[in-house]
Amino acid sequence: MDLRFLVQLAIIGLTFFMLINASALLVYAERKVMGFMQQRYGPYRVGPHGLLQPLADILKLLMKEELRPKGADRWLFTLAPMLAITAAFAAFATVPWGAETTLFGLLDQPVKLGAADLNVGVLVVFAITSMGVYGIVLAGWSSNSKYSLFGGLRASAQMISYELSYATALSAVILLAGSLSIREVVDGQAGYWLGVVPRWFVFLQPVGFLIYVIAGVAETNRAPFDFPEAEQELVAGYNTEYSSVRFALFPQAEYINMTTMAAVATDLYLGGWHGPFLPAEYGWIWFLLKVGAILFTYIWVRWTVPRYRYDQLMQFGWKWLFPASVVNLVVTAALVLYFHA
Amino acid sequence: MDGWLGVIIMIALGVGFAAVMIGLSLLLGPHNPTPEKLAPYECGMPAVGSARERHSVKFYLVAMIFLLFDIEVAFLYPWAVALRDLGWAGFVQLVTFFLILSVGYVYVWRKGVLDWGPAARAGRHAARRAA
């Protein structure tokens, strides 16, 4: 095995490890930000400023009893959380997070920072994130509990409804870049207009970006669209009957999905690792900063906006967001052709 | 890494992670189930009936129209990549495609498939009054 292959394997391992860290950090960040927004400190006991709280949480959950309610489907009940978390990890595989690098001259040929580089990257991200719905539906159905079933049904209807607007909004970016490879889309955003404004697609696609972010919040079942687990109506939704680690895997999958959503938004709209001041080798710092900013907005929105009603959610998705994304696409196509010709 | 190997390794890592975590909790956690613990949660009352009942037909309708429109979105991607080569002819084709689709969209809207909750109930009342 040559050195380059080993480095690529190490990059995949690092991506995987960082995704686990991202989910742990998000648990902490969410509770901390919520605390400060409600004028209290949030977790503070475990480690400095409560930093080890996620570790304590997962250790506690590991020690808890695994319960499978009577009448629950034996295999599907375990398969559901595994499906959810695997889809979450795999969806990040084709998301690049840095420019090509030779690791400061260690390698002869540069390697690409990112688990996998495919010329149909955007489609693969879509295909795999859609698989996450199966985890939630199966969890809801296999539990043999009414709350779980309704949570699972709601989640699936919500996710497929918002996937339309989400996919249509993204196709406008593909139109601008003329490529389905995420890396090529990012490299299409290098440089500046008039020497100051970065050539990010968010400036060409403000409406598309807004649609993407709204649909992204709904896709990851986050507040204000967290109907699958609306506590007042459904106890805990699809994971009512879950306990111990099988329960822990669902929130973890949700946090990793949020990270993927933020990373795709960064790559496709916010110029990925391109930014001023830093050389290309350190572009991943820009990437992390942008992803962090989007994730903070996610948490901020959750603790600011109250939950909608389910009928409002479905009508908004089908009657407003979807037509808006189609109009956005047609206008973008006309403008691209007009300026291209 | 170029190609699909990276995706496959990532899937394997995900499955491995889930299996190891669930296995660990089975080893570390206690195991003493009682009939009360194993009953499905229904706010502390004994569960009434089975959970695998029929549910609103609304969800099936949403799944069906989703299939139609999602296939349309799948068509958009190759078109979006090739638009610069197709030129205005490709644009006109897309707009025609959308116009045909919008007939179905308007039909679905008028039939009230997209209405949920109070709006759907109001629609049913109106239909009954008209009949």
Boltz contact constraints between the chains, C-beta under 6 A:
constraints:
  - contact:
      token1: [A, 8]
      token2: [B, 1]
      max_distance: 6.0
  - contact:
      token1: [A, 12]
      token2: [B, 6]
      max_distance: 6.0
  - contact:
      token1: [A, 12]
      token2: [B, 9]
      max_distance: 6.0
  - contact:
      token1: [A, 16]
      token2: [B, 13]
      max_distance: 6.0
  - contact:
      token1: [A, 62]
      token2: [B, 24]
      max_distance: 6.0
  - contact:
      token1: [A, 62]
      token2: [B, 25]
      max_distance: 6.0
  - contact:
      token1: [A, 62]
      token2: [B, 28]
      max_distance: 6.0
  - contact:
      token1: [A, 63]
      token2: [B, 28]
      max_distance: 6.0
  - contact:
      token1: [A, 63]
      token2: [B, 29]
      max_distance: 6.0
  - contact:
      token1: [A, 64]
      token2: [B, 29]
      max_distance: 6.0
  - contact:
      token1: [A, 65]
      token2: [B, 29]
      max_distance: 6.0
  - contact:
      token1: [A, 65]
      token2: [B, 30]
      max_distance: 6.0
  - contact:
      token1: [A, 66]
      token2: [B, 25]
      max_distance: 6.0
  - contact:
      token1: [A, 66]
      token2: [B, 26]
      max_distance: 6.0
  - contact:
      token1: [A, 66]
      token2: [B, 29]
      max_distance: 6.0
  - contact:
      token1: [A, 67]
      token2: [B, 37]
      max_distance: 6.0
  - contact:
      token1: [A, 69]
      token2: [B, 38]
      max_distance: 6.0
  - contact:
      token1: [A, 69]
      token2: [B, 40]
      max_distance: 6.0
  - contact:
      token1: [A, 70]
      token2: [B, 38]
      max_distance: 6.0
  - contact:
      token1: [A, 82]
      token2: [B, 18]
      max_distance: 6.0
  - contact:
      token1: [A, 85]
      token2: [B, 14]
      max_distance: 6.0
  - contact:
      token1: [A, 85]
      token2: [B, 18]
      max_distance: 6.0
  - contact:
      token1: [A, 86]
      token2: [B, 14]
      max_distance: 6.0
  - contact:
      token1: [A, 86]
      token2: [B, 15]
      max_distance: 6.0
  - contact:
      token1: [A, 89]
      token2: [B, 10]
      max_distance: 6.0
  - contact:
      token1: [A, 89]
      token2: [B, 14]
      max_distance: 6.0
  - contact:
      token1: [A, 90]
      token2: [B, 10]
      max_distance: 6.0
  - contact:
      token1: [A, 90]
      token2: [B, 11]
      max_distance: 6.0
  - contact:
      token1: [A, 90]
      token2: [B, 14]
      max_distance: 6.0
  - contact:
      token1: [A, 93]
      token2: [B, 6]
      max_distance: 6.0
  - contact:
      token1: [A, 93]
      token2: [B, 7]
      max_distance: 6.0
  - contact:
      token1: [A, 93]
      token2: [B, 10]
      max_distance: 6.0
  - contact:
      token1: [A, 115]
      token2: [B, 6]
      max_distance: 6.0
  - contact:
      token1: [A, 115]
      token2: [B, 10]
      max_distance: 6.0
  - contact:
      token1: [A, 116]
      token2: [B, 1]
      max_distance: 6.0
  - contact:
      token1: [A, 116]
      token2: [B, 6]
      max_distance: 6.0
  - contact:
      token1: [A, 116]
      token2: [B, 7]
      max_distance: 6.0
  - contact:
      token1: [A, 117]
      token2: [B, 2]
      max_distance: 6.0
  - contact:
      token1: [A, 144]
      token2: [B, 40]
      max_distance: 6.0
  - contact:
      token1: [A, 144]
      token2: [B, 51]
      max_distance: 6.0
  - contact:
      token1: [A, 145]
      token2: [B, 40]
      max_distance: 6.0
  - contact:
      token1: [A, 145]
      token2: [B, 41]
      max_distance: 6.0
  - contact:
      token1: [A, 145]
      token2: [B, 51]
      max_distance: 6.0
  - contact:
      token1: [A, 146]
      token2: [B, 51]
      max_distance: 6.0
  - contact:
      token1: [A, 149]
      token2: [B, 51]
      max_distance: 6.0
  - contact:
      token1: [A, 153]
      token2: [B, 59]
      max_distance: 6.0
  - contact:
      token1: [A, 157]
      token2: [B, 59]
      max_distance: 6.0
  - contact:
      token1: [A, 157]
      token2: [B, 62]
      max_distance: 6.0
  - contact:
      token1: [A, 160]
      token2: [B, 66]
      max_distance: 6.0
  - contact:
      token1: [A, 164]
      token2: [B, 69]
      max_distance: 6.0
  - contact:
      token1: [A, 167]
      token2: [B, 73]
      max_distance: 6.0
  - contact:
      token1: [A, 168]
      token2: [B, 73]
      max_distance: 6.0
  - contact:
      token1: [A, 171]
      token2: [B, 76]
      max_distance: 6.0
  - contact:
      token1: [A, 171]
      token2: [B, 77]
      max_distance: 6.0
  - contact:
      token1: [A, 171]
      token2: [B, 80]
      max_distance: 6.0
  - contact:
      token1: [A, 174]
      token2: [B, 80]
      max_distance: 6.0
  - contact:
      token1: [A, 175]
      token2: [B, 80]
      max_distance: 6.0
  - contact:
      token1: [A, 175]
      token2: [B, 83]
      max_distance: 6.0
  - contact:
      token1: [A, 178]
      token2: [B, 84]
      max_distance: 6.0
  - contact:
      token1: [A, 180]
      token2: [B, 81]
      max_distance: 6.0
  - contact:
      token1: [A, 240]
      token2: [B, 41]
      max_distance: 6.0
  - contact:
      token1: [A, 244]
      token2: [B, 25]
      max_distance: 6.0
  - contact:
      token1: [A, 244]
      token2: [B, 29]
      max_distance: 6.0
  - contact:
      token1: [A, 245]
      token2: [B, 21]
      max_distance: 6.0
  - contact:
      token1: [A, 245]
      token2: [B, 22]
      max_distance: 6.0
  - contact:
      token1: [A, 245]
      token2: [B, 25]
      max_distance: 6.0
  - contact:
      token1: [A, 311]
      token2: [B, 116]
      max_distance: 6.0
  - contact:
      token1: [A, 311]
      token2: [B, 117]
      max_distance: 6.0
  - contact:
      token1: [A, 314]
      token2: [B, 116]
      max_distance: 6.0
  - contact:
      token1: [A, 318]
      token2: [B, 114]
      max_distance: 6.0
  - contact:
      token1: [A, 319]
      token2: [B, 114]
      max_distance: 6.0
  - contact:
      token1: [A, 333]
      token2: [B, 91]
      max_distance: 6.0
  - contact:
      token1: [A, 337]
      token2: [B, 88]
      max_distance: 6.0
  - contact:
      token1: [A, 337]
      token2: [B, 91]
      max_distance: 6.0
  - contact:
      token1: [A, 340]
      token2: [B, 84]
      max_distance: 6.0
